[in-house]
Structures are given as C-alpha cells and as structure tokens.
Amino acid sequence: MLAKRIIPCLDIKNGRTVKGINFKHLKDAGDPIQLAYWYTKQGADELIFLDITATNEKRKTLISLVKDISRHINIPFTVGGGVREEKDVELLLNAGADKISINTAAFKNPNLLENLSKRFGSQCVVLAIDTKYEGDGWWVYLNGGRISTHTKALDWAKEGISRGAGEILLTSMNHDGTKNGFALDITRKISENIFTPVIASGGAGKLEDFYKIFEKGKADAALAASIFHYREIKIPKLKCYLNQLYIPVRTTIVENMNI
C-alpha cells in the first residue's frame, strides 16, 4: 500500500499566510517562508501554496514569493491561484514549483487540463475542487468559494481526470477551518470513483480526524493549515499516531526528532 501523505497548506493573501473559517474571516497565520522551512524540518511530505485571492483579483500568482519559498524547502511543492494558461504554469515551474493547482480556469475551460497534461504531464496537474453541501448534494464553487455552479463535485472530478488531471485537491467549504473533522462522505465517494489520488482538505482539528479521513474517507493525502501553523498538532506526533494505527506514512525523516 502506498504511504499516505501529510500536507500543510499555505493560503496566501498579500504575501502573508492566512486562515479563516468556511472561506471567510481571514486572520494572519505567519510568514510563509518561515512556515515552509519549519514544515520541511517537521517531515511534511509535500507543501501546497495557494494564492487565494489571485483569481478573484484577476492577477497572476506571486512568483517572487514562490521562488523564495522553493529555495527553503526540499519537498514536493504545489502552487495554485491565478493559473489561467500554459504560460502561467511554465513560469511557476521555473520558479520552483513541482506541480500546479488549477481550479476556476479549468472549470471554465476544461480543454486547458488536456493542454497542460500533454505539455507538462498529468503528474504536474492538480485539479482543485472547492465544494459545498447544499440541498441534495455537493456542488462546485469557483473564485475562492464566491461563485456557485450547477455542477456536482463528483461529476466534475470524473471529467477533470478524464481530461488529464493527475490528482484531485478536494476542499469542503462546509468543513473548512471548523476543526470538526474532514468531509468523509464526499471524499470517499470521489476516491472510490476515480483512479487518481485524492487530497482531502477542510476540517482537520485533532489526530483522530486524520485517521478517519484515511480509513473511512479513503483519501490518499490529508491537507491541513491552522492546526499546523499554530502548532496545535506537530507532524512528527501525527505520523507516529498514524503509524501506531497501521496507517502507512513516511516516518524516516522524523524518527530522530524531538516530537
């Protein structure tokens, strides 16, 4: 069985790491470069950087900050926010990103996923899906959760994978920042219906939440922000906990660390 991944996320606004609840009420969470370096030392498996206002502000991702962060880490680095065309991806990869996360632009122009996967490889393309449970299902939202659609998350995940995305970053807007646990049902549904990895995002608050999203939600990776930023949970302790419950995680990096 492949090792499950633990992924901290840097939500960036105006060059600072921020975190909110249900995509609202953003608060400063620290310097992104310092946090990125800390996570590398902590044994994080990957790092995700999301410029959360780039799309809504109709601008490009903060390239200079991506460069600065990439110089301080030695783990896979995914960058998203404001990615709209092949040139954006080329610039981000040259700045130090290993993968790019694309959301709104892919939904509006699904052919972009095909073009990106053909040019850069599907392993480079992460389809980010922000979803919210309303009425009778989980619906896709765009522009940082500001715009609703009439498309269900599972349908869009299937189409996105068929068009070349190599991974799904699934964020539950209902659970985001609540620390009440991940969205197990929609994560499991998507994980069981596609053949590529699913990163679960939104709701991590305690150690047990990670166990549940891997065991019951069938996620391949779990993403969290505030509990890592504020050191409520340290990654070495989390990995030891999961290891004791027979969830396969990479622990070589952190075995000798003081947890």
N, C-alpha and C positions, 0 to 999 in steps of 0.2 A: 504494500500500500504506500502511495506517495505521502510524504510528510505534509502535514497541514502547515499553513503559513500564518504568521502573526505580523500584521502590517499596520504601523502607525500612519496617521494621515495628517498632513499639514494643510489646513484650509487657510488660504492666504487672502488678505484684504489690505490694500495699501502697504504691502511689504511686510506685514506682521501676521503671525499665526493667530487665528481667531476661532472661537467655538460658540455655538448657540444651541437653541432647543427648537426642534421642528423647523429648522432652517431660518429661525428668527432670533432676535435679541442677542446679537453677536457681542462677545466680550474678548478682550485681548488675552492671549494664552502664551505669549512669549516670542522670543526671537527665533525665526525659523532655522537659521544656520546653527545656532547652539542646540536646538532641539534635534536637528538632523544628526549632528555629531553624537549627541547623547544616545540616540536610538541605535546608531551603529555600534557603540560600545556596549549597549544593553543586549545585543544579539537579535535585533529585529531582522526578519527575513527579507523584507522589502520596505520601501518608503514610497508613499504617494503624496504628491504635491498638487493641490487643486486651487487654481486662481479663481475663487468662487464668484467674483463679480465681473470677470473679463467679458463673458458673453453678454450679460445684461448691459454692460457699459460699452459694448461693441468695440472692444480693443483686443490687442494681442496679449498673450501670456507674458509675464515679467521675465524676459530672457536673462537679464543680468543676475537676477536672484537665483534662477535655475543654475546658472554657471557657478555661482558662489557655493550653493549647496552641494553640487556634484563634486566639488573639489574636497569636500569634507566627509564624504561617505564612500564606502566600498561595497555597498549592497545594491541590488536592482532598484532602479529609480523610475517611477512612472509619473508623468506630468500631464495635467489637463487644465482646461479653462481657456476659452477663446480660440480653440483649434477649429479652423474652418476650411483649410485647404492643404494640399500637399506641401506647399512651401512652409507652412507653419510647422509641420511635422519635421521637415528637414532641418529647420532652424533649431528646434528643441532637441533633436538627436545630436546635432553638432554641439549644442550647449551642455550635453552630458546626460540627457535622458536616455533610458534604455527602452522605455515603452511610452506610448502616449494614450491618454484617456480622452475619448470624444463622446459628447452627449448630444446637445441640441443640433449641431450641424449635421450629424449623422442621421438624426430623425428627419430633418427637413430635406436631406439629400442622401438617401441610402446608398446611392451609387458611389458616394465618397468612401464608404467602407471597402467596396470592391477595389477601388483605385489604390487605396492605402495598403491593403493587404497584398496586392500584386506588386507594388513598388517596394515596400518595406518588409513584407512578410506578416502573416497573420499573428505571429507571436508578439509583434510590436503593437498591435491594435487592441486596446481595451475599450469595450463599449460600456459606458457608464449609463445606468438607468436609475433615475430618481422616480420612485413610485409611492403612491399614496392610496390607502384603502378608503374607498368611498362607496356607499350604496351596496352594490353587489360584487365588487371586485377591486383589484389593484390596478390603478391607472397610471400611465406615464405622464410625468410632468417635465417641462422644459424651462430653460432660462433660470437655473438655480432654484427650481421649485415655484416659480412665479406664474407659469402658464400651464393650464391643464390641457389634456388631449382626450380624444375618444378611443385611444388605443390601450389595450391591456398589456401589462408588463410581460407576461409570458409570451404573447404573440410577437411583441417587438423583440424580445430576446431571441426567439427562434429565427425571426427574419434577419436580425443582426448577425447571428452566427452563420446563417446561410450565405450572407453577403461577404463574409471574410473576417469578422471579428474573432479574435483568438481567446478572448476572456470577457466575462461579464462582471462589472462592478455594480452590485445591486444595493441601493440605499433606500431604506424605508423612511419616508418623511414622517410617518406616524411615530416612529421609534427614535428618531434622531435626537441625541442629547438627553433623552429621558432617563437613561441608565436603568431601564426596566427590562432589559433583555432584547435580543435580536428578533426580527420577524421570522419565526421558524417556518410558518406555513408557506409563504410565497417563496422563501429561499429554497425550501425542499422541493416545491413544485417545479421551479425553474431548474434546479440541479438535476432532477430526475428526468427532465425532458430535453436537455441539451447535452452535447458530448464534449463541451469545453469547460474549463474551470470557472467557478463562481466565487467571487469575493463578497462576503456579507458585510454590510455596513449599516450602522444606526442602532443604538440602544445598549451597547456594552456598559455594564455597571459593576459587575462582580465576576469572580473567577468562574462560577458555575455557568454564566452566560456563554462563555467560550466553549465549554464542554457541550452545552446543549446545541449550539449552532453547528458544531461538527458532527455530533452524534445524531441529533434529531433533524437538524436543518440540512444536513448533507453538504455543507459548504466546503470548499477546498481551501479557503482562506478567510480570516476574520480581520476586519479593519476596525480600529478604534482611535479616538482622538483625545478627548478631555481626560479620561482616566489615566492615560499615559502622560499627557502634558503636565498634569498636576501631580503625577507620581502617586496616584491612589493605588495603582497596580503597576508593579515593575515587571518587565518582560521576562527576566530570568525566573522569577517566582511563578509567573503564569505558566511558563513552559515546564517547570518541574511539576506543577499541579497536573497539567495535561498528561505528562509522561506517566505519572502515577495511576492515571485512569486509562492508560493504554491508548491514548490518542497520539499518533506518531507526529513528533515535532523535531526540528533540528535543535540539538542542545550542545553540540560540540563547542561552539563559540563561547558559551556562557558557563560551562561546567565549573570553572575555577573562579568564577566571580562571586563576590560577596552579595548575596541576594537579600 
